[in-house]
Structures are given as structure tokens and as C-alpha cells.
Amino acid sequence: MMTRPTTIGTTTGTTDGARRRFARVSVRTRITVVIAVLTAAAMTGAGLLVYALESARIERAVNAQIDQEINEFRRLSIDPLTGEPFDDVGRVLNVFLTRNVPDDDEMLVGYVRGEIPERTVNRYGQEVLDEPAYQDALADLAEVGGTRVIESPTFGETWVTVVPVTNTQGEGALVIVNFLRDEHEELVRTLRTYTLIALLSLGLITTIAGFQSGRLLAPLRTLEETAREITATDLSRRIPERGNDDITALTRTINGMLERLDAGFAAQRQFLDDAGHELKTPLTVLRGHLELLDHGDAEELAQTRDLLLDETDRMSRLVGDLILLAKSRRPDFLVLGEVELTPLTQSVLAKATALGDRRWRLDAMARGRAVLDEQRVTQALLQLADNAVKHTDPGAEIGIGSAVQDGTVRLWVRDTGDGIPPEDRDAVLERFGRSHVRAGDDGFGLGLSIVSAIAEAHGGEVRIRDGEPRGALVEIRLPQRTMTR
């Protein structure tokens, strides 16, 4: 009762150890070993199958030879005129044995009342008749007839077939002896040749398998070497893509993963750089005013308090914008849903009218639906509307519109203000990128970069062109997708 757990634990531990040792073997070696084992098993199975089929063929050939001899003997022992057996058993046996010439692996013997009247000559002769196993088989089959297979130490596998003959003149028997040793030796020689060829083929297949598996796994080694060289500070390395197989697909997937990691680390570094750069000035202002603050002057305290609160608000807005830009590359940045474009346009226009005293116009309204994040798109359009207010005078016209064209959703805000020069249009879409600004504009240059980030998260883009008759028109172009049901 107490030894069974110990035995099981020992077996399990041995198996786990063997698995760990096998796991340390290279994939190339494992593939080569598996192919070699499967090939050896297939060749062994083929050899055994050939041996079984050939052995069965030899037995069928011997049976056919025996049947042929028996049929010929029976035809000879019947008188064609009367249809009755010949009276003289000895004469029938002598005639049959005289007329038939046996094969090299066959011997014919005739017996009349236990005596041997005649036997055919073969290479074995009397040695066969003196074989004890032969005599035993003859004694057992003398009356009933039939075939017995004996294993002679001298002649190998031997088939002894007895055909009893009885008529009015006496009794006798025809004995057909078939020697299968030559057939089996030939089969063994064939299998030896097959074994030699199989071993040579196995060696060749194993060599080719090792070479080919090494060639196929070469991209994985390159992948491993490249991955080892990649560090947290350098994610620019990429794995070469060759061919169009599964390993190439894996390489392409890993390169895409590295691309995303590189973009994520770049965004993180950019966030830290931007935060450090932009927060340095307001923090310096805060520190300077606090150091020069006169605690005994109530009026100065109030002024300093208002100034510090204003700087704190600016820092909060800056940090919020930077966090929003950092989140724009995350997969959960958008909450997609199917949105009606007409109500969306009307809602944005209604909210934008509170941003400033301007002549707000609805240029156009798209009809239909699109899959997008309604809150993010609204945020982007209101940011564009706020920029338009900052660059126009009271009473100026600002238009908001939407349209669907060739599977693309177009959402725009246009103004009649100062416009954006063509040479600055790419720069204003980057972080802290600014064109000429009006006095009193305390922005950070993050507004259009936020709009661009929201558009890119949707798989779209932002385009800037001249407004009509003047000003700027900033357009968000998004792919029109629908929910799959």
C-alpha cells in the first residue's frame, strides 16, 4: 500500500526529466529526429509488408504446383476408354513418375504397399527419404492424404503432400515433396538488399531533413538574434522578410508588433519631453511669484493668488491635452458606434454657437450612418470651431458642414479669418506647431494635433485648404464604415 505512491512519483519524475531534457534540444534537431523516426517506421513497415506479401505469394505458388501435379496424376490414373481407374497401381505410378520432370525445388515419390517403385531424381535424393521428419509425416498422411509442412534441419521448410491410390490390384500413394528453402533464401536476400537501400535512403533523407529544416528555420534564428539586439532604447530594428510562408507571416507580425512598440515608446518619450518642456515655464512663473510674495501685502496676495490660479488652470489644460494625445494611440481610445450623421452635424453646430459671437452657418448635412466615436468627433469639430473663433473677429462668418462622398465622411469647419499659409499647414498639425497667432491667444499649439490624432485613430486624416472667399477650411475625412450584423 505504501510503495505505490513512491513508484508513481518516481515514474512521473523520470518522465518530466526526460521531457525537460528533450525540450532543451534544438527545434532543428527535433524536426530531423522526428522525420528520421517516421521514415524508419515507414520503411520498416514497408519491408514487413513486402515480406508478408511475398511469403503469401510463395505459398500460393506451391499450392498451385501441388494442385497441378495432383490433377495430372488423377487424369493419368483414369482409363479414358472405360472411365475407371487403372487396375495396376504400380504401373500408374511408374508411368506418371517417368513422364513428369519435377522442378529443382520439387521431388515426386511413388509407393506401392509401402515399397518405393520409383522416384524422380533431384538434387537431394535419398537424403530426403531418410529424414525422420519426412518419415513421420508420411506415416501420418498415408491413409488420409493431405499436406504437412515440416521444418527440416537439413532442407529447411518442406511441404510433404500424400495422394493415396487404391484399386483392385493394391494400394499405393503418390508423394509430392516441395522445398521452399531456395524461395525463402531469395526473399531474405531481397530483404537484405532492401534493408541496405533503406538505410542509405534513411541517411540521405535525414541529412536532407537536417539541411532543409536548418534553412527553413534560418529566419527564426535571424528573428532571435534581432530580438536580442533590440533594447528598450532602440526599437528601430526590423527583421528581414523573405518569401511568403508561415515564418514570413510570423516575421511580418513581429515587425508590426515592434512598430507598435516603437510608436508607443516614441509617444511616451514625446509626452515626457513635451510635458517637461511646456511645464517648465509655468512652474518657473509659479516659483518666482511665490519667492517674491510679500505676505504682509493683502493686495499683492490677492493678485498673486489670481495669477497662480490662472497658471494652474493653464497647466491643467496642458496636462489634459498631453494625456489625450498620449491616449490616442491606445486601442481603447475610441468607443465606436453607429452614428446618424445629420443629428451629429446639427448637435455640433448648436454647441459651437456658445463659443463666440459669430455668424454661424450650416453649410451642408450628410445623410446616412457611419461607425465612429461620436464624442471624439464632436470634440475634434468643437476644437476646430474654437480655433476659428480665435482667428476671426466678432460677427465674422463660420460654417460647419458634413457630407459623404465615395465612401468617405467629410466633416469641416471653415472661417473667414486670417487663414493658414500653405507652408505652415503641415506644422500646425504637429504638437506645439503654430502659425501666426493673434494677440491674446494663450494656446499651446496642441489643438490641431489633437484633431489630427482623433482622425488618425479613426483611420482618417485632416486636410487644410483656403476658405471661400478667405480664411481657412479644415476638413476631417473619415472612412464610412457600417456595423456588421
C-alpha positions as CSV (number, residue, x, y, z in Angstrom):
1,M,0.0,0.0,0.0
2,M,2.8,2.4,0.8
3,T,5.0,1.7,-2.2
4,R,2.5,2.6,-4.9
5,P,2.8,6.5,-4.4
6,T,6.5,6.2,-4.4
7,T,6.6,4.2,-7.6
8,I,4.2,6.6,-9.3
9,G,6.1,9.7,-8.2
10,T,9.4,8.2,-9.4
11,T,7.9,7.4,-12.8
12,T,6.4,10.8,-13.1
13,G,9.6,12.5,-12.1
14,T,11.6,10.4,-14.7
15,T,9.1,11.3,-17.4
16,D,9.2,15.0,-16.5
17,G,13.0,14.9,-16.5
18,A,13.0,13.3,-20.0
19,R,10.6,16.0,-21.2
20,R,12.8,18.8,-19.9
21,R,15.9,17.2,-21.5
22,F,14.0,16.9,-24.8
23,A,12.8,20.5,-24.5
24,R,16.5,21.7,-24.4
25,V,17.1,20.0,-27.8
26,S,17.0,22.5,-30.7
27,V,14.0,22.6,-32.9
28,R,16.1,21.7,-35.9
29,T,17.3,18.5,-34.2
30,R,13.8,17.6,-33.1
31,I,12.4,18.0,-36.6
32,T,15.3,15.9,-38.0
33,V,14.8,13.2,-35.4
34,V,11.0,13.1,-36.0
35,I,11.5,12.8,-39.8
36,A,14.1,10.1,-39.3
37,V,11.9,8.1,-36.9
38,L,8.8,8.4,-39.2
39,T,10.9,7.5,-42.3
40,A,12.4,4.5,-40.5
41,A,9.0,3.4,-39.3
42,A,7.6,3.7,-42.8
43,M,10.4,1.8,-44.4
44,T,10.3,-0.9,-41.7
45,G,6.5,-1.3,-42.2
46,A,7.0,-1.4,-46.0
47,G,9.7,-4.2,-45.6
48,L,7.4,-6.2,-43.3
49,L,4.5,-5.8,-45.7
50,V,6.7,-6.9,-48.6
51,Y,7.9,-10.0,-46.6
52,A,4.3,-10.9,-45.8
53,L,3.1,-10.5,-49.3
54,E,6.0,-12.4,-50.8
55,S,5.6,-15.2,-48.3
56,A,1.9,-15.5,-49.2
57,R,2.8,-15.5,-52.9
58,I,5.3,-18.3,-52.4
59,E,2.7,-20.4,-50.6
60,R,0.2,-19.7,-53.3
61,A,2.7,-20.8,-55.9
62,V,3.5,-24.0,-54.0
63,N,-0.2,-24.8,-53.6
64,A,-0.8,-24.2,-57.3
65,Q,2.2,-26.5,-58.2
66,I,0.8,-29.2,-55.9
67,D,-2.7,-28.9,-57.4
68,Q,-1.2,-29.1,-60.9
69,E,0.7,-32.4,-60.0
70,I,-2.4,-33.9,-58.4
71,N,-4.6,-33.1,-61.3
72,E,-2.2,-34.5,-63.8
73,F,-1.8,-37.7,-61.7
74,R,-5.6,-38.2,-61.5
75,R,-6.0,-37.7,-65.2
76,L,-3.3,-40.3,-65.8
77,S,-4.8,-42.8,-63.4
78,I,-8.2,-42.9,-65.2
79,D,-8.7,-45.2,-68.3
80,P,-10.0,-42.8,-71.0
81,L,-12.0,-45.7,-72.6
82,T,-13.8,-47.0,-69.6
83,G,-13.6,-44.1,-67.3
84,E,-12.4,-46.4,-64.5
85,P,-9.1,-46.3,-62.6
86,F,-6.3,-48.5,-63.9
87,D,-6.0,-51.8,-62.1
88,D,-2.3,-51.7,-61.7
89,V,-1.2,-49.1,-59.1
90,G,2.5,-49.6,-59.6
91,R,2.1,-49.2,-63.4
92,V,0.2,-45.9,-62.9
93,L,2.8,-44.6,-60.6
94,N,5.7,-45.6,-62.8
95,V,4.2,-44.0,-65.9
96,F,3.4,-40.8,-64.0
97,L,6.9,-40.5,-62.5
98,T,8.5,-41.3,-65.8
99,R,6.6,-38.7,-67.8
100,N,6.9,-35.9,-65.2
101,V,10.1,-33.9,-64.8
102,P,10.0,-32.1,-61.5
103,D,11.3,-28.6,-60.8
104,D,14.5,-28.0,-58.9
105,D,12.5,-27.4,-55.7
106,E,10.2,-30.5,-56.2
107,M,10.5,-34.2,-55.7
108,L,8.0,-36.9,-56.7
109,V,8.0,-40.3,-55.0
110,G,5.7,-43.3,-55.6
111,Y,4.8,-46.0,-53.0
112,V,3.1,-49.4,-53.7
113,R,2.2,-51.3,-50.5
114,G,4.9,-49.4,-48.6
115,E,7.6,-50.0,-51.2
116,I,9.2,-47.4,-53.4
117,P,8.7,-48.5,-57.0
118,E,10.3,-45.3,-58.4
119,R,11.1,-41.7,-57.5
120,T,12.2,-38.8,-59.6
121,V,15.7,-37.7,-59.3
122,N,16.5,-34.4,-57.8
123,R,19.5,-32.8,-56.0
124,Y,18.5,-34.2,-52.6
125,G,17.8,-37.9,-53.4
126,Q,17.9,-40.5,-50.7
127,E,18.7,-37.9,-48.0
128,V,15.2,-36.6,-48.1
129,L,13.7,-40.1,-47.7
130,D,15.9,-40.8,-44.7
131,E,14.8,-37.6,-43.0
132,P,12.9,-38.5,-39.8
133,A,10.6,-35.6,-40.1
134,Y,9.7,-36.8,-43.6
135,Q,9.1,-40.3,-42.5
136,D,6.8,-39.1,-39.6
137,A,4.8,-37.0,-42.0
138,L,4.5,-39.9,-44.4
139,A,3.3,-42.2,-41.7
140,D,0.6,-39.8,-40.5
141,L,-0.7,-39.0,-44.0
142,A,-0.5,-42.5,-45.6
143,E,-4.2,-43.3,-45.2
144,V,-5.9,-39.9,-45.2
145,G,-3.7,-38.0,-47.5
146,G,-3.1,-34.2,-47.4
147,T,-0.2,-31.8,-46.9
148,R,2.1,-31.3,-44.0
149,V,4.7,-28.6,-43.6
150,I,7.9,-29.8,-41.8
151,E,10.9,-27.9,-40.7
152,S,13.9,-30.0,-41.7
153,P,17.2,-29.1,-40.2
154,T,18.8,-30.2,-43.4
155,F,16.4,-28.9,-46.1
156,G,14.6,-26.1,-44.3
157,E,10.9,-25.7,-44.8
158,T,9.5,-28.6,-46.7
159,W,5.9,-29.4,-47.8
160,V,5.0,-33.1,-47.9
161,T,1.8,-33.9,-49.8
162,V,0.5,-37.5,-49.9
163,V,-2.1,-38.6,-52.5
164,P,-3.4,-42.2,-51.6
165,V,-4.2,-44.5,-54.5
166,T,-6.3,-47.7,-54.1
167,N,-7.6,-50.1,-56.7
168,T,-8.3,-53.8,-57.1
169,Q,-4.6,-54.6,-57.6
170,G,-3.4,-53.0,-54.4
171,E,-2.7,-49.8,-52.6
172,G,-0.2,-47.1,-53.0
173,A,0.5,-43.4,-52.8
174,L,2.0,-40.5,-54.7
175,V,4.1,-38.2,-52.5
176,I,4.9,-34.7,-53.7
177,V,7.7,-33.0,-51.8
178,N,8.3,-29.3,-52.2
179,F,11.3,-27.5,-50.9
180,L,10.8,-23.8,-50.0
181,R,14.3,-23.1,-48.7
182,D,15.5,-21.5,-52.0
183,E,12.4,-19.3,-52.3
184,H,12.9,-18.1,-48.7
185,E,16.6,-17.6,-49.1
186,E,15.9,-15.5,-52.2
187,L,13.3,-13.5,-50.3
188,V,15.8,-12.9,-47.5
189,R,18.4,-11.8,-50.0
190,T,15.9,-9.4,-51.4
191,L,15.1,-8.0,-48.0
192,R,18.7,-7.6,-47.2
193,T,19.2,-5.6,-50.3
194,Y,16.1,-3.6,-49.4
195,T,17.4,-3.0,-45.9
196,L,20.7,-1.7,-47.2
197,I,18.9,0.6,-49.6
198,A,16.5,1.7,-46.9
199,L,19.4,2.5,-44.5
200,L,21.1,4.5,-47.2
201,S,17.9,6.3,-48.1
202,L,17.2,6.9,-44.4
203,G,20.7,8.5,-44.0
204,L,20.1,10.6,-47.1
205,I,16.6,11.7,-46.0
206,T,17.9,12.5,-42.5
207,T,20.7,14.6,-44.0
208,I,18.3,16.5,-46.3
209,A,15.9,16.9,-43.5
210,G,18.5,18.4,-41.3
211,F,19.7,20.8,-44.0
212,Q,16.2,21.8,-45.1
213,S,15.0,22.3,-41.5
214,G,18.0,24.5,-40.9
215,R,17.3,26.5,-44.0
216,L,13.6,26.9,-43.1
217,L,14.4,27.8,-39.5
218,A,17.1,30.3,-40.5
219,P,14.6,33.2,-40.4
220,L,13.7,32.2,-36.8
221,R,17.4,32.4,-35.9
222,T,17.6,35.8,-37.5
223,L,14.5,36.8,-35.6
224,E,16.0,35.6,-32.3
225,E,19.3,37.5,-33.0
226,T,17.4,40.7,-33.9
227,A,15.1,40.4,-30.9
228,R,18.2,40.0,-28.7
229,E,19.8,43.2,-30.2
230,I,16.6,45.2,-29.6
231,T,16.6,47.2,-26.4
232,A,14.2,49.5,-24.7
233,T,16.0,52.5,-26.1
234,D,16.3,51.2,-29.7
235,L,13.2,49.7,-31.2
236,S,14.1,50.7,-34.8
237,R,15.5,47.3,-35.8
238,R,13.3,45.2,-38.1
239,I,13.5,41.6,-39.1
240,P,14.1,41.0,-42.8
241,E,11.1,39.5,-44.6
242,R,11.8,36.8,-47.2
243,G,9.4,34.6,-49.0
244,N,5.7,34.2,-48.4
245,D,5.3,31.3,-46.0
246,D,4.2,30.9,-42.4
247,I,7.5,32.1,-41.0
248,T,7.4,35.2,-43.2
249,A,3.9,35.8,-41.8
250,L,5.2,35.5,-38.3
251,T,8.1,37.8,-39.1
252,R,5.6,40.3,-40.5
253,T,3.5,40.1,-37.4
254,I,6.5,40.6,-35.1
255,N,7.7,43.6,-37.2
256,G,4.2,45.0,-36.8
257,M,4.4,44.5,-33.0
258,L,7.8,46.2,-33.0
259,E,6.3,49.0,-35.0
260,R,3.6,49.5,-32.4
261,L,6.0,49.2,-29.5
262,D,8.3,51.7,-31.2
263,A,5.4,54.1,-31.7
264,G,4.3,53.6,-28.1
265,F,7.7,54.3,-26.7
266,A,8.1,57.3,-29.0
267,A,4.8,58.6,-27.8
268,Q,5.8,58.1,-24.2
269,R,9.2,59.9,-24.8
270,Q,7.4,62.7,-26.7
271,F,4.9,63.0,-23.8
272,L,7.7,63.3,-21.3
273,D,9.7,65.7,-23.4
274,D,6.6,67.9,-24.1
275,A,5.5,67.8,-20.5
276,G,8.9,68.7,-19.3
277,H,9.3,71.5,-21.9
278,E,5.9,73.1,-21.6
279,L,5.5,72.8,-17.8
280,K,8.9,74.3,-17.1
281,T,7.8,77.9,-17.9
282,P,4.6,77.9,-15.8
283,L,6.4,76.2,-12.9
284,T,9.1,78.8,-13.1
285,V,6.5,81.5,-13.0
286,L,4.8,80.0,-10.0
287,R,8.1,79.6,-8.2
288,G,9.2,83.2,-8.9
289,H,6.0,84.7,-7.7
290,L,5.9,82.6,-4.6
291,E,9.5,83.6,-3.8
292,L,8.8,87.3,-4.2
293,L,5.4,87.2,-2.4
294,D,5.0,89.7,0.4
295,H,2.8,88.1,3.0
296,G,2.1,91.4,4.6
297,D,0.6,93.0,1.5
298,A,-3.1,91.8,1.2
299,E,-3.5,93.3,-2.3
300,E,-0.3,91.6,-3.6
301,L,-1.5,88.3,-2.1
302,A,-4.8,88.6,-4.0
303,Q,-3.1,89.4,-7.3
304,T,-0.6,86.6,-6.8
305,R,-3.4,84.2,-5.9
306,D,-5.3,85.1,-9.1
307,L,-2.1,84.8,-11.2
308,L,-1.2,81.4,-9.7
309,L,-4.7,80.1,-10.2
310,D,-4.6,81.2,-13.9
311,E,-1.2,79.4,-14.4
312,T,-2.5,76.4,-12.6
313,D,-5.5,76.3,-15.0
314,R,-3.2,76.6,-18.0
315,M,-1.1,73.7,-16.7
316,S,-4.2,71.6,-16.1
317,R,-5.3,72.2,-19.7
318,L,-1.8,71.4,-21.0
319,V,-1.6,68.2,-19.0
320,G,-5.1,67.2,-20.1
321,D,-4.2,67.8,-23.8
322,L,-0.9,65.9,-23.5
323,I,-2.7,63.0,-21.8
324,L,-5.3,63.0,-24.5
325,L,-2.6,62.8,-27.2
326,A,-0.8,60.0,-25.3
327,K,-4.1,58.0,-25.1
328,S,-4.8,58.5,-28.8
329,R,-2.6,55.5,-29.7
330,R,-4.3,53.2,-27.3
331,P,-6.8,50.6,-28.6
332,D,-9.4,51.8,-26.1
333,F,-9.1,55.4,-27.2
334,L,-12.2,55.2,-29.3
335,V,-15.7,53.8,-28.4
336,L,-17.1,53.1,-31.8
337,G,-20.8,53.0,-32.6
338,E,-23.2,53.6,-35.5
339,V,-24.0,57.3,-35.6
340,E,-26.5,59.2,-37.7
341,L,-24.6,62.0,-39.4
342,T,-27.4,64.5,-39.7
343,P,-28.1,64.8,-35.9
344,L,-24.3,64.8,-35.3
345,T,-23.8,67.9,-37.5
346,Q,-26.8,69.7,-36.0
347,S,-25.6,68.9,-32.5
348,V,-22.0,70.2,-33.2
349,L,-23.4,73.4,-34.7
350,A,-25.7,74.0,-31.7
351,K,-22.8,73.6,-29.3
352,A,-20.4,75.7,-31.3
353,T,-22.7,78.8,-31.2
354,A,-21.8,79.2,-27.5
355,L,-18.1,79.6,-28.3
356,G,-18.3,83.2,-29.6
357,D,-20.3,86.0,-31.2
358,R,-20.1,84.8,-34.8
359,R,-22.4,84.3,-37.7
360,W,-22.7,80.5,-37.6
361,R,-23.7,78.8,-40.8
362,L,-24.7,75.2,-41.6
363,D,-23.0,74.6,-45.0
364,A,-24.4,71.1,-45.6
365,M,-25.6,68.0,-43.8
366,A,-24.7,64.4,-44.7
367,R,-27.4,61.8,-44.6
368,G,-26.8,58.2,-43.6
369,R,-24.8,56.5,-40.9
370,A,-21.2,55.8,-40.1
371,V,-19.2,53.9,-37.5
372,L,-17.3,56.4,-35.4
373,D,-16.8,57.7,-31.8
374,E,-19.4,60.4,-31.6
375,Q,-17.8,62.1,-28.6
376,R,-14.3,62.2,-30.0
377,V,-15.6,63.5,-33.4
378,T,-17.6,66.1,-31.6
379,Q,-14.6,67.1,-29.6
380,A,-12.5,67.5,-32.7
381,L,-15.1,69.6,-34.5
382,L,-15.6,71.9,-31.5
383,Q,-11.8,72.3,-31.3
384,L,-11.8,73.4,-34.9
385,A,-14.7,75.8,-34.1
386,D,-12.8,77.2,-31.2
387,N,-9.7,77.8,-33.3
388,A,-12.0,79.5,-35.9
389,V,-13.3,81.8,-33.2
390,K,-9.8,82.7,-32.1
391,H,-8.8,83.7,-35.6
392,T,-11.9,85.7,-36.5
393,D,-13.5,89.0,-35.4
394,P,-16.9,89.2,-33.8
395,G,-19.6,88.9,-36.4
396,A,-17.5,87.0,-38.8
397,E,-18.9,84.0,-40.6
398,I,-18.0,80.5,-39.5
399,G,-19.5,77.5,-41.3
400,I,-19.9,73.9,-40.2
401,G,-20.8,71.1,-42.5
402,S,-20.7,67.4,-43.4
403,A,-21.0,65.3,-46.5
404,V,-20.5,61.7,-47.7
405,Q,-18.6,61.2,-50.9
406,D,-17.2,57.9,-52.4
407,G,-17.4,56.1,-49.1
408,T,-15.7,58.9,-47.2
409,V,-17.3,61.0,-44.4
410,R,-16.2,64.7,-44.7
411,L,-16.7,67.0,-41.6
412,W,-15.4,70.5,-41.8
413,V,-15.2,73.9,-40.2
414,R,-14.5,77.0,-42.3
415,D,-13.9,80.6,-41.2
416,T,-13.4,84.0,-42.8
417,G,-10.4,84.9,-40.7
418,D,-6.7,85.1,-41.2
419,G,-6.2,81.7,-42.8
420,I,-3.2,79.4,-42.6
421,P,-0.4,79.8,-45.0
422,P,0.3,76.7,-47.1
423,E,3.9,76.4,-45.8
424,D,2.5,76.1,-42.2
425,R,-0.3,73.6,-42.8
426,D,1.8,70.5,-42.0
427,A,3.4,72.1,-39.0
428,V,0.2,73.1,-37.3
429,L,-0.9,69.5,-37.2
430,E,2.1,68.6,-35.1
431,R,2.4,69.0,-31.4
432,F,3.1,72.6,-30.4
433,G,3.2,73.5,-34.0
434,R,1.8,77.1,-34.6
435,S,1.4,79.5,-37.4
436,H,0.9,83.3,-36.8
437,V,-1.5,83.9,-33.9
438,R,-3.4,86.9,-32.8
439,A,-2.6,88.8,-29.6
440,G,-4.1,87.2,-26.5
441,D,-4.1,83.7,-27.9
442,D,-2.7,81.7,-24.9
443,G,-3.0,78.3,-26.6
444,F,-0.2,75.7,-26.6
445,G,-0.4,74.6,-30.2
446,L,-2.0,71.3,-29.4
447,G,-5.5,71.9,-30.7
448,L,-5.0,70.8,-34.3
449,S,-2.6,67.9,-33.2
450,I,-5.5,66.6,-31.1
451,V,-7.9,66.8,-34.1
452,S,-5.3,65.0,-36.2
453,A,-4.9,62.3,-33.6
454,I,-8.6,61.7,-33.4
455,A,-8.9,61.5,-37.2
456,E,-5.9,59.1,-37.4
457,A,-7.4,56.9,-34.7
458,H,-10.5,56.5,-36.9
459,G,-8.3,55.6,-39.9
460,G,-8.7,59.1,-41.4
461,E,-6.9,62.3,-41.9
462,V,-7.1,66.1,-41.6
463,R,-6.8,68.4,-44.6
464,I,-6.4,72.2,-44.6
465,R,-7.1,74.4,-47.5
466,D,-8.1,78.0,-48.2
467,G,-11.6,79.1,-47.3
468,E,-14.0,81.0,-49.6
469,P,-13.7,83.9,-50.1
470,R,-10.9,83.9,-47.5
471,G,-9.9,82.3,-44.3
472,A,-9.2,78.6,-43.7
473,L,-11.2,75.4,-44.2
474,V,-10.1,72.4,-42.0
475,E,-11.7,69.1,-43.0
476,I,-11.8,65.8,-41.2
477,R,-12.0,62.9,-43.6
478,L,-13.1,59.5,-42.2
479,P,-13.8,56.2,-43.9
480,Q,-17.5,55.4,-43.9
481,R,-17.9,52.0,-42.2
482,T,-21.1,50.3,-41.1
483,M,-21.7,47.8,-38.3
484,T,-21.6,44.2,-39.3
485,R,-24.6,42.2,-38.2
